């Protein structure tokens, strides 16, 4: 019997997360270009990330119902096709529409469908593969989102410097090649079922399970801890630390993404030697310290160090939460992974919103807003401690044991 090549599955999922990073980070780089070329107001441009994440949230929820019906392979191929198609359409549709902004939103919604499906599908596809160190493999998988974000920002910036921002449509076409090429990988790589047919828990069963709600709190905390700093790092560096926008972008969001990637790669290689729950608690406390350093430090360098340290501390949170949850509810199936993604996205939306609102209430002080962000890593550390207590009382947690 021919041995299955799960390395190809890994490669396909890695490129899947790179695709998601392109979808999330490329269009925001074009905001000023859209403003100048089409006369789109900043208020309207702010709707682009909102539509992107709302579409992802809807896909997260709906995928729990339809993925098992049509199968993982077809679903992930649809994810790559919509991601690539949306990016490709972005180069042409706005100029063909009477209202360019409507065309942009249409393209954003299409590639957001792909991004949402990638978020739901790639983790369980890797989880189902017979790898020894599953938590480490999951962490390494999620590191490719970080490297994808860094690569998208740096390569796009270099392209604009060399060829000018007026050729942004060419770059749209070039970025679309990544997911369209990846269709071939997913069409041919081995994909195993995450749960045997007929054994997967339903959404109703998950909602009635007490343990499930702890996992959702864990994912919300992870998403909020990561996104609150990532979304506000550039503005914080420029306005509160007094550095230039270029320095702020490179050492703020880009530095954050680099250190987050380093953290995930490190755990992917050496995670077997470390207890995941202990590492998660330590990461939560380190994240809390990094928020305090960024918000309270009187020195710009220390503030930037806080931003980058936060990237390292949140690296394990999202993939680690998925690994803990899938181990705790081994029959959760697609519904579990979809609702975990929904929880993470809710945290990623709510965290930056809280930071922004607190900043506004405190006289447009981003420092004060970031200070409020300490509640998220603290909530994560407390939740992991509760899960450890549950495990000690009941043994390895399963849906049948804890209700």
Phi, psi and omega per residue, in radians:
X1 nan 2.341 -3.116
X2 -1.251 2.270 -3.128
X3 -1.284 2.384 -3.116
X4 -1.279 2.439 -3.114
X5 -1.688 1.566 -3.109
X6 -1.347 -0.186 3.037
X7 -1.098 -0.612 3.107
X8 -1.169 -0.604 3.069
X9 -1.121 -0.759 3.079
X10 -1.002 -0.859 -3.112
X11 -1.026 -0.755 -3.140
X12 -1.091 -0.756 -3.140
X13 -1.217 -0.634 3.065
X14 -1.029 -0.845 3.130
X15 -1.169 -0.478 3.051
X16 -1.081 -0.755 3.119
X17 -1.256 -0.560 3.018
X18 -1.085 -0.721 3.094
X19 -1.042 -0.764 3.126
X20 -1.090 -0.677 3.111
X21 -1.125 -0.705 3.090
X22 -1.080 -0.800 -3.120
X23 -1.060 -0.703 -3.067
X24 -1.386 -0.504 -2.955
X25 -1.946 -0.263 -3.055
X26 -1.338 -0.906 -3.065
X27 -1.039 -0.698 3.076
X28 -0.991 -0.459 3.093
X29 -1.201 -0.268 -3.081
X30 -1.767 0.101 -3.046
X31 -0.996 -0.851 3.139
X32 -1.158 -0.596 3.088
X33 -1.108 -0.781 3.095
X34 -1.111 -0.672 3.126
X35 -1.066 -0.766 -3.103
X36 -1.367 -0.690 -3.045
X37 -1.373 -0.651 -3.037
X38 -2.015 -0.081 -3.134
X39 1.208 0.518 3.138
X40 -1.420 2.263 -3.094
X41 -1.227 2.800 3.103
X42 -1.120 -0.593 3.112
X43 -1.084 -0.729 3.103
X44 -1.218 -0.688 3.135
X45 -1.075 -0.535 3.114
X46 -1.131 -0.340 3.119
X47 -1.276 -0.371 -3.074
X48 -1.076 -0.952 3.092
X49 -1.129 -0.555 3.112
X50 -1.101 -0.826 3.120
X51 -1.110 -0.690 3.138
X52 -1.034 -0.883 -3.066
X53 -1.321 -0.577 3.067
X54 -1.119 -0.718 3.095
X55 -1.083 -0.734 3.100
X56 -1.061 -0.735 3.141
X57 -1.081 -0.751 3.128
X58 -1.107 -0.749 3.126
X59 -1.130 -0.715 3.098
X60 -0.936 -0.808 -3.090
X61 -1.228 -0.835 -3.069
X62 -1.176 -0.555 -3.085
X63 -1.121 -0.440 3.092
X64 -1.089 -0.398 -3.106
X65 -1.687 -0.632 -2.979
X66 -1.828 -0.311 -3.069
X67 -1.088 -0.808 -3.125
X68 -1.122 -0.486 -3.123
X69 -1.261 -0.735 -3.075
X70 -1.715 -0.206 3.072
X71 1.698 2.654 -3.107
X72 -1.155 -0.731 -3.062
X73 -1.115 -0.844 3.136
X74 -1.093 -0.695 -3.108
X75 -1.127 -0.770 -3.101
X76 -1.267 -0.523 3.043
X77 -1.186 -0.681 3.056
X78 -1.071 -0.685 3.119
X79 -1.050 -0.790 3.138
X80 -1.183 -0.692 -3.112
X81 -1.158 -0.750 3.136
X82 -1.234 -0.624 3.085
X83 -1.104 -0.891 -3.139
X84 -1.155 -0.726 -3.135
X85 -1.112 -0.732 3.131
X86 -1.120 -0.738 3.106
X87 -1.154 -0.698 3.118
X88 -1.151 -0.743 3.137
X89 -1.119 -0.515 -3.133
X90 -1.045 -0.445 -3.140
X91 -1.313 -0.350 -3.006
X92 -2.180 -0.699 -2.978
X93 -1.071 -0.768 -3.129
X94 -0.990 -0.629 -3.135
X95 -1.330 -0.355 -3.128
X96 -1.573 -0.276 -3.108
X97 -1.541 2.547 3.041
X98 -1.055 -0.581 3.093
X99 -2.074 1.761 -3.071
X100 -0.944 -0.637 -3.113
X101 -1.101 -0.662 3.089
X102 -1.095 -0.688 3.101
X103 -1.124 -0.703 3.117
X104 -1.094 -0.811 -3.139
X105 -1.088 -0.643 3.105
X106 -1.069 -0.799 3.128
X107 -1.138 -0.715 3.126
X108 -1.062 -0.755 3.139
X109 -1.108 -0.646 -3.122
X110 -1.177 -0.844 -3.130
X111 -1.334 -0.326 3.035
X112 -1.217 -0.556 3.044
X113 -1.045 -0.821 3.108
X114 -1.089 -0.744 -3.136
X115 -1.097 -0.727 3.123
X116 -1.119 -0.729 3.122
X117 -1.151 -0.696 3.100
X118 -1.034 -0.755 -3.132
X119 -1.073 -0.664 -3.121
X120 -1.351 -0.648 -2.909
X121 -1.637 -0.670 -3.000
X122 -1.124 -0.684 3.142
X123 -1.095 -0.873 3.108
X124 -1.161 -0.527 3.085
X125 -1.078 -0.765 3.096
X126 -1.211 -0.706 -3.129
X127 -1.057 -0.588 -3.094
X128 -1.376 -0.286 3.135
X129 -1.286 2.579 -3.077
X130 -1.399 1.086 3.077
X131 -1.615 2.615 -3.097
X132 -1.262 -0.958 -3.079
X133 -1.694 1.446 -3.016
X134 -1.207 -0.671 3.126
X135 -1.136 -0.721 3.109
X136 -1.161 -0.710 3.113
X137 -1.115 -0.687 3.110
X138 -1.120 -0.724 3.118
X139 -1.107 -0.761 3.121
X140 -1.104 -0.693 3.090
X141 -1.005 -0.851 -3.085
X142 -1.230 -0.324 3.081
X143 -1.117 -0.455 -3.109
X144 -1.237 -0.348 2.971
X145 -1.171 -0.749 3.137
X146 -1.085 -0.859 -3.136
X147 -1.151 -0.590 3.087
X148 -1.121 -0.699 3.114
X149 -1.133 -0.798 3.111
X150 -1.068 -0.814 -3.133
X151 -1.102 -0.701 3.124
X152 -1.068 -0.800 -3.119
X153 -1.158 -0.839 -3.058
X154 -1.226 -0.799 -3.108
X155 -1.171 -0.715 3.116
X156 -1.127 -0.740 3.118
X157 -1.081 -0.769 3.119
X158 -1.101 -0.723 3.118
X159 -1.053 -0.780 -3.118
X160 -1.168 -0.613 3.106
X161 -1.167 -0.730 -3.075
X162 -1.366 -0.683 -2.990
X163 -2.050 -0.163 3.112
X164 1.623 2.588 -3.126
X165 -1.209 -0.344 -3.133
X166 -1.179 -0.234 3.094
X167 -1.745 0.491 -3.104
X168 -1.093 -0.468 -3.135
X169 -1.123 -0.621 3.094
X170 -1.105 -0.718 -3.136
X171 -1.147 -0.620 3.051
X172 -0.990 -0.803 -3.134
X173 -1.120 -0.705 -3.132
X174 -1.147 -0.754 3.135
X175 -1.161 -0.525 -3.130
X176 -1.170 -0.341 -3.126
X177 -1.111 -0.599 -3.077
X178 -1.034 -0.985 3.131
X179 -1.214 -0.592 -3.131
X180 -1.162 -0.664 3.050
X181 -1.151 -0.634 -3.072
X182 -1.206 -0.270 3.048
X183 -0.989 -0.706 -3.136
X184 -1.071 -0.752 3.130
X185 -1.071 -0.841 -3.096
X186 -1.243 -0.434 3.124
X187 -1.266 -0.374 -3.027
X188 -2.090 -0.236 -3.087
X189 -1.392 2.702 3.093
X190 -1.241 2.328 3.089
X191 -2.245 2.088 -3.113
X192 -1.716 2.629 3.078
X193 -1.212 2.414 -3.128
X194 -1.229 -0.581 3.097
X195 -2.425 2.508 3.114
X196 -1.025 2.571 -3.084
X197 -0.991 2.289 3.107
X198 1.541 -0.135 -3.098
X199 -1.795 -0.161 -3.086
X200 -1.226 2.447 3.101
X201 -1.223 2.581 3.083
X202 -1.516 2.934 3.091
X203 -1.052 -0.716 3.133
X204 -1.069 -0.722 3.110
X205 -1.137 -0.703 3.114
X206 -1.117 -0.759 -3.103
X207 -1.129 -0.424 3.127
X208 -1.542 -0.046 -3.097
X209 -1.683 2.103 -3.092
X210 -1.039 -0.714 -3.102
X211 -1.043 -0.634 -3.136
X212 -0.992 -0.700 -3.086
X213 -1.217 -0.528 3.025
X214 -1.150 -0.673 3.105
X215 -1.139 -0.643 3.106
X216 -1.147 -0.752 3.078
X217 -1.043 -0.691 3.114
X218 -1.060 -0.789 -3.132
X219 -1.200 -0.700 3.090
X220 -1.061 -0.774 3.133
X221 -1.100 -0.737 -3.140
X222 -1.121 -0.818 -3.140
X223 -1.097 -0.730 -3.127
X224 -1.218 -0.712 3.136
X225 -1.061 -0.710 -3.117
X226 -1.284 -0.896 -2.987
X227 -1.290 -0.543 -3.103
X228 -1.041 -0.764 3.103
X229 -1.370 -0.736 -3.082
X230 -1.056 -0.730 -3.077
X231 -1.308 -0.484 -3.052
X232 -1.857 -0.012 -3.052
X233 -1.074 -0.756 -3.107
X234 -1.131 -0.869 -3.135
X235 -1.118 -0.669 3.118
X236 -1.104 -0.807 -3.105
X237 -1.096 -0.710 -3.078
X238 -1.321 -0.784 -3.021
X239 -1.502 -0.696 -3.047
X240 -1.627 -0.512 -3.074
X241 -1.756 -0.182 3.037
X242 1.282 0.410 3.083
X243 -1.694 2.879 3.135
X244 -1.211 2.842 -3.134
X245 -1.082 -0.716 -3.137
X246 -1.065 -0.849 3.111
X247 -1.114 -0.724 -3.138
X248 -1.082 -0.737 -3.141
X249 -1.195 -0.712 -3.096
X250 -1.255 -0.711 -3.105
X251 -1.614 -0.283 3.122
X252 -1.550 -1.688 -3.087
X253 -1.091 -0.652 -3.126
X254 -1.237 -0.767 3.081
X255 -1.095 -0.686 3.078
X256 -1.001 -0.845 -3.114
X257 -1.132 -0.680 3.139
X258 -1.085 -0.847 -3.106
X259 -1.217 -0.541 3.047
X260 -1.132 -0.728 3.093
X261 -1.113 -0.733 3.121
X262 -1.053 -0.763 3.133
X263 -1.040 -0.772 -3.104
X264 -1.218 -0.654 3.089
X265 -1.161 -0.736 3.137
X266 -1.048 -0.828 -3.132
X267 -1.181 -0.576 3.097
X268 -1.076 -0.572 -3.110
X269 -1.573 -0.641 -3.005
X270 -2.062 0.129 -3.048
X271 -1.103 -0.446 -3.136
X272 -1.072 -0.423 -3.085
X273 -1.542 -0.071 -3.055
X274 -2.156 2.406 3.062
X275 -1.263 2.189 -3.026
X276 -1.031 -0.811 -3.096
X277 -1.095 -0.688 3.094
X278 -1.128 -0.710 3.118
X279 -1.153 -0.625 3.109
X280 -1.151 -0.748 3.124
X281 -1.109 -0.799 3.116
X282 -1.068 -0.689 3.121
X283 -1.140 -0.684 3.097
X284 -1.081 -0.752 3.133
X285 -1.197 -0.685 3.085
X286 -1.120 -0.663 3.111
X287 -1.120 -0.737 3.091
X288 -1.024 -0.791 3.118
X289 -1.090 -0.684 -3.109
X290 -1.179 -0.654 3.066
X291 -1.113 -0.743 3.109
X292 -1.107 -0.727 -3.137
X293 -1.110 -0.749 -3.132
X294 -1.177 -0.708 -3.028
X295 -1.416 -0.558 -2.988
X296 -1.867 -0.258 -3.072
X297 -1.178 2.328 3.089
X298 -1.416 -0.136 -3.077
X299 -1.884 2.261 -3.137
X300 -0.966 -0.710 -3.124
X301 -1.063 -0.751 3.133
X302 -1.152 -0.612 3.093
X303 -1.115 -0.753 3.112
X304 -1.179 -0.646 3.067
X305 -1.065 -0.689 3.095
X306 -1.058 -0.724 3.102
X307 -1.058 -0.846 -3.090
X308 -1.230 -0.662 3.090
X309 -1.091 -0.610 3.091
X310 -1.103 -0.698 3.093
X311 -1.027 -0.736 3.117
X312 -1.160 -0.702 -3.058
X313 -1.224 -0.579 -3.097
X314 -1.496 -0.124 -3.050
X315 -0.927 -0.734 -3.066
X316 -1.498 -0.249 -2.928
X317 -1.075 -0.936 -3.086
X318 -1.176 -0.977 3.128
X319 -1.121 -0.607 3.119
X320 -1.141 -0.684 3.107
X321 -1.111 -0.691 3.099
X322 -1.127 -0.754 -3.133
X323 -1.119 -0.767 3.114
X324 -1.095 -0.735 -3.093
X325 -1.190 -0.768 -3.122
X326 -1.184 -0.545 3.079
X327 -1.284 -0.630 -3.128
X328 -1.274 -0.574 3.118
X329 -2.205 1.295 -3.031
X330 -1.106 -0.312 3.105
X331 -1.816 0.302 3.141
X332 -1.128 -0.597 3.058
X333 1.119 -2.733 -3.088
X334 -1.049 -0.691 -3.115
X335 -1.016 -0.745 3.130
X336 -1.078 -0.861 -3.099
X337 -1.129 -0.627 3.126
X338 -1.172 -0.762 -3.125
X339 -1.275 -0.522 3.025
X340 -1.133 -0.748 3.083
X341 -1.078 -0.693 3.097
X342 -1.070 -0.770 3.114
X343 -1.101 -0.753 3.111
X344 -1.090 -0.722 3.124
X345 -1.186 -0.629 3.074
X346 -1.078 -0.759 3.087
X347 -1.111 -0.703 -3.138
X348 -1.162 -0.444 3.095
X349 -1.504 -0.727 -3.048
X350 -1.306 -0.645 -3.094
X351 -1.041 -1.016 3.113
X352 -1.045 -0.577 3.116
X353 -1.123 -0.729 3.109
X354 -1.111 -0.782 3.125
X355 -1.038 -0.752 -3.141
X356 -1.140 -0.742 -3.120
X357 -1.208 -0.715 3.093
X358 -1.131 -0.685 3.095
X359 -1.027 -0.753 3.140
X360 -1.148 -0.785 -3.122
X361 -1.130 -0.498 -3.121
X362 -1.692 0.539 3.064
X363 1.325 0.728 3.138
X364 1.034 0.653 3.117
X365 -1.714 1.845 3.134
X366 -1.186 -0.509 3.082
X367 -1.008 -0.815 -3.140
X368 -1.117 -0.665 3.109
X369 -1.094 -0.798 3.127
X370 -1.142 -0.563 3.112
X371 -1.076 -0.601 3.112
X372 -1.195 -0.353 -3.104
X373 -1.224 -0.181 -3.132
X374 -1.120 -0.341 -3.102
X375 -1.160 -0.482 -3.061
X376 -1.269 -0.890 3.085
X377 -1.141 -0.542 3.089
X378 -1.126 -0.734 3.118
X379 -1.111 -0.667 3.117
X380 -1.118 -0.821 -3.112
X381 -1.089 -0.730 3.133
X382 -1.131 -0.700 -3.139
X383 -1.129 -0.724 3.106
X384 -1.110 -0.691 3.089
X385 -1.079 -0.698 3.095
X386 -1.113 -0.693 3.115
X387 -1.144 -0.652 3.108
X388 -1.159 -0.672 3.093
X389 -1.151 -0.695 3.111
X390 -1.084 -0.723 -3.132
X391 -1.143 -0.679 -3.141
X392 -1.160 -0.627 -3.111
X393 -1.340 -0.698 -2.992
X394 -1.953 -0.014 -3.023
X395 1.393 -2.947 3.120
X396 -0.952 2.160 -2.986
X397 -1.256 2.285 3.015
X398 -2.384 2.867 -3.114
X399 -1.094 -0.564 -3.100
X400 -1.289 -0.474 -3.052
X401 -1.487 -0.638 -3.008
X402 -2.080 2.050 -3.133
X403 -2.228 nan nan
